[in-house]
C-alpha cells in the first residue's frame, strides 16, 4: 500500500514540473515568475508600503467602528423614545 503513495508523489512532482515548464515557455522572457523568490530589494520596497497601509488603515477602521457604534446607539435610542412615546403619549 505504501508503494502506491510513492507513485502518486512521483506523478504529482512530474505534473508540477511539466506545468512550470509550460508556464515558462508561454511567458515572455522579461516577465517575472510568480514562483521565483523575491530578492531583498523587493522586500525593502514592500515594507514602506505595508507600513503606510497600516498607518492609514488602522485609524480608518477605528473611525468606522466608532461611527458604526454611534449610529447603532442612536438608532437604539430613537427606537426606545418612539416606544416610550407610543406607550405614554
Secondary structure, DSSP 8 states (H G I E B T S, - for coil): -HHHHHHHHHHHHHHHHHHHHHHHHHS-TTS--TTS---HHHHHHHHHHHHHHHHHHHHHHHHHHHHHHHHHHHHHHHHHHHHHHHH--
